[in-house]
Amino acid sequence: MGKPLIPAQRRERIQDYLAVHQIARIADLCALLDTSEATIRRDLERLEMEGILERTHGGAIVNQRLTAEPEYLQRVQKNPDEKRQIGALAASLIEDDNIVFINSGTTTTQVIHHIRADAGISVFTNNLNAALELGEAGFQHHLLGGEYQPRSKSTAGRFAIDNLRQVYADKVIIGVDGISLKHGCTVPTNAEAEVVRTMIERTKGKVIIVADHSKWGVVSNFQIASIDEIDQLVTDEGFDASAIEELAAHSVETLIARIQVHT
């Protein structure tokens, strides 16, 4: 057995481990550092106080900050297959004659693309890019007015919110830039956050989040919902299994979109 590490060395090793794995379980850290569970818990508590990580029931997840809104084209190129399958699964949750709010984003664009035609569905969205790509939609597609947001190719502001306040939806499907147990669902801009919070307020039924696995543990600038406000999360097979358990403890149902393998 080597010389025991001092606390600063242990915490540095924990940060190194998280930099590689993003998620750490207490049992794995105990084995890595040859120390007790109580010691690891104290180290994780200290690192959480410093804003480096977020503790979970069985370990920790690294805090990834997203302070600036990525360009739309950057988003499109990240995990496109996962987003396509997530969009298809989320769209299947929409029932005949539903009124649905859907916000901006590349994953929500895929949701809109997969909505069934001729089912009496009405969609209200600030997702301008989806509207431009759709062409002839087989459902009622209402684009919210408002100020154009070029980075996200969406609309926001007072006109968009005034439009939403005239409607009640059966469901809301929301794309986010980050999701974590402590900080909830977050987006980079206040303009988008105001639109999405209004969508949630005007929804009578389920709040559905669509997010690929890379969004877990990411914290952006503005919260749009706490974890306890979410009913369902639609994600992909790369989403961490322990995170699914954590979300279930908060009554969030996680639905996994399977990537189709063609032979």
C-alpha positions in Angstrom: 0.0 0.0 0.0 1.4 3.4 -1.0 1.5 6.5 1.1 -2.0 7.9 1.8 -2.9 10.9 -0.2 -3.6 14.2 1.5 -7.1 15.8 0.9 -5.9 18.2 -1.8 -4.3 15.3 -3.7 -7.5 13.2 -3.5 -9.6 16.0 -4.7 -7.2 16.6 -7.6 -7.5 12.9 -8.5 -11.3 13.1 -8.4 -11.3 16.0 -10.7 -8.9 14.2 -13.1 -11.3 11.2 -13.1 -14.3 13.4 -13.8 -12.5 15.2 -16.6 -12.3 11.8 -18.4 -15.5 10.1 -17.3 -17.9 13.0 -16.6 -19.6 10.8 -14.0 -18.1 9.2 -10.9 -19.6 6.6 -8.5 -18.5 6.6 -4.9 -17.5 2.9 -5.0 -15.2 3.5 -8.0 -13.6 6.5 -6.3 -13.1 4.5 -3.1 -11.3 1.8 -5.1 -9.3 4.3 -7.1 -8.1 6.3 -4.1 -8.0 3.4 -1.6 -10.0 5.3 1.0 -13.3 5.1 2.8 -16.8 6.1 1.6 -17.1 8.7 4.3 -13.8 10.3 3.1 -15.0 10.4 -0.5 -18.3 11.9 0.5 -16.4 14.7 2.3 -14.3 15.3 -0.7 -17.3 15.5 -3.0 -19.0 17.9 -0.7 -16.0 20.2 -0.7 -15.8 20.0 -4.5 -19.5 20.8 -4.9 -19.1 23.8 -2.6 -16.3 25.0 -5.0 -18.7 24.6 -8.0 -16.6 21.9 -9.6 -19.2 19.0 -9.5 -22.7 18.2 -8.5 -23.3 15.4 -6.1 -25.8 12.7 -6.9 -27.2 9.8 -4.8 -24.4 7.4 -5.6 -21.5 9.7 -6.6 -21.1 12.9 -8.6 -21.2 14.4 -12.0 -18.9 17.1 -13.4 -20.4 20.6 -13.7 -20.2 21.6 -17.4 -21.0 25.3 -17.9 -22.6 26.5 -21.2 -22.5 30.3 -21.0 -22.9 31.2 -24.7 -25.6 30.0 -27.1 -24.0 27.8 -29.9 -24.8 28.6 -33.5 -27.6 26.6 -35.0 -25.3 24.8 -37.5 -23.0 23.7 -34.7 -25.9 22.1 -32.9 -27.2 20.3 -36.0 -23.8 18.6 -36.4 -23.8 17.2 -32.9 -25.4 13.7 -32.3 -27.7 13.9 -35.4 -28.8 10.2 -35.3 -29.6 10.4 -31.6 -31.7 13.6 -32.2 -33.5 12.0 -35.1 -34.6 9.0 -33.0 -35.4 11.2 -30.0 -37.6 13.3 -32.2 -39.4 10.3 -33.6 -40.1 8.9 -30.1 -41.3 12.2 -28.7 -43.6 12.8 -31.7 -45.2 9.4 -31.0 -46.3 10.7 -27.6 -48.6 13.3 -29.3 -52.2 12.1 -29.4 -54.9 12.8 -32.0 -56.4 16.3 -31.7 -53.7 17.5 -29.2 -52.6 21.1 -29.0 -48.8 21.1 -28.4 -46.2 23.7 -27.6 -42.7 23.1 -29.0 -39.8 25.4 -28.6 -36.7 26.1 -30.7 -33.7 23.8 -31.1 -32.3 21.0 -33.3 -33.9 18.2 -31.4 -37.3 19.8 -31.3 -37.0 20.4 -35.1 -36.8 16.6 -35.4 -39.9 16.2 -33.2 -41.8 18.5 -35.6 -40.6 16.6 -38.6 -42.0 13.3 -37.2 -45.4 14.5 -36.2 -48.2 12.4 -37.8 -50.2 14.0 -40.6 -54.0 14.0 -40.6 -54.3 13.5 -36.8 -55.9 16.8 -36.0 -52.8 18.0 -34.2 -52.0 21.7 -33.7 -48.5 22.8 -33.0 -47.6 26.3 -31.7 -43.8 26.9 -31.9 -41.2 29.6 -32.0 -39.0 27.2 -34.0 -38.5 29.2 -37.3 -36.1 26.7 -38.7 -38.6 23.8 -38.5 -41.2 26.0 -40.2 -38.9 26.7 -43.1 -37.9 23.0 -43.5 -41.4 21.6 -43.2 -43.0 22.6 -46.5 -46.5 21.2 -46.6 -47.3 19.9 -43.1 -50.1 17.5 -42.5 -51.1 19.3 -39.3 -51.8 22.8 -38.1 -48.5 24.6 -37.6 -48.7 28.0 -35.9 -45.5 30.1 -35.8 -45.3 32.5 -32.9 -44.5 36.1 -33.7 -41.8 38.0 -32.0 -38.2 39.2 -32.4 -36.0 37.1 -34.6 -33.2 35.3 -32.7 -30.5 34.5 -35.4 -28.3 32.1 -33.4 -31.2 29.8 -32.6 -33.3 30.6 -35.7 -36.3 31.3 -33.5 -38.7 34.0 -32.3 -38.9 35.4 -28.8 -40.0 38.5 -26.9 -43.3 40.1 -26.0 -45.2 39.3 -29.2 -44.3 35.6 -28.8 -45.4 35.5 -25.2 -48.6 37.4 -26.0 -49.4 34.8 -28.6 -48.9 32.0 -26.1 -51.2 33.6 -23.6 -54.1 33.1 -25.9 -53.7 29.3 -26.0 -53.8 26.3 -23.6 -51.8 23.2 -24.7 -52.3 19.6 -23.9 -48.6 18.9 -23.9 -45.3 20.9 -24.1 -42.2 19.4 -25.7 -39.0 21.3 -24.8 -35.5 21.1 -26.0 -32.9 22.3 -23.5 -29.1 23.0 -23.5 -28.5 21.5 -20.1 -30.2 19.3 -17.5 -29.1 18.5 -14.0 -30.7 17.4 -10.7 -29.6 20.5 -8.9 -30.1 23.2 -11.5 -32.9 21.6 -13.5 -33.4 22.4 -17.2 -31.5 25.4 -18.5 -31.0 27.4 -21.7 -28.4 30.1 -22.6 -30.7 33.1 -23.2 -33.3 34.8 -21.1 -35.4 35.5 -24.3 -35.8 31.7 -24.9 -36.3 31.0 -21.2 -39.2 33.5 -21.0 -40.9 31.8 -23.9 -40.5 28.3 -22.6 -41.6 29.2 -19.0 -44.8 30.7 -20.6 -45.3 27.5 -22.6 -45.1 25.4 -19.4 -47.5 27.8 -17.5 -50.1 27.5 -20.4 -49.9 23.6 -20.6 -52.6 21.5 -18.9 -50.9 18.2 -19.4 -47.4 16.7 -19.5 -44.1 18.5 -19.7 -41.8 16.5 -21.9 -38.0 17.3 -22.2 -36.1 16.1 -25.3 -32.3 15.9 -24.8 -29.5 13.7 -25.9 -27.1 12.2 -23.4 -24.5 15.0 -23.8 -26.9 17.5 -22.1 -26.8 15.7 -18.8 -24.7 17.6 -16.2 -24.6 20.7 -18.4 -25.7 23.9 -16.7 -26.5 27.0 -18.8 -27.5 30.5 -17.8 -31.3 30.5 -17.3 -33.5 27.9 -15.7 -36.8 27.1 -17.4 -37.9 24.2 -15.2 -36.8 22.4 -12.1 -36.6 18.6 -12.2 -39.8 18.3 -10.2 -41.7 20.1 -12.9 -40.8 17.5 -15.6 -43.0 14.5 -16.4 -41.0 12.8 -19.0 -37.5 12.9 -20.5 -36.9 11.5 -24.0 -33.2 10.7 -24.6 -30.9 8.2 -26.2 -29.1 5.0 -25.2 -26.0 6.9 -24.1 -27.8 8.5 -21.2 -26.2 7.4 -17.8 -28.1 4.6 -16.1 -27.6 6.0 -12.6 -29.0 9.3 -13.8 -32.2 7.5 -14.9 -32.5 6.2 -11.4 -32.0 9.6 -9.9 -34.7 11.1 -12.2 -37.1 8.3 -11.3 -36.7 9.3 -7.7 -38.1 12.7 -8.7 -41.0 11.0 -10.6 -39.5 11.7 -14.0 -40.1 8.9 -16.5 -37.2 8.4 -18.9 -37.9 7.1 -22.4 -35.0 5.8 -24.4 -34.9 6.2 -28.2 -33.1 3.3 -29.8 -30.8 3.9 -32.7 -32.0 1.9 -35.7 -29.2 -0.3 -37.2 -29.7 -1.0 -40.9 -28.1 -4.2 -42.3 
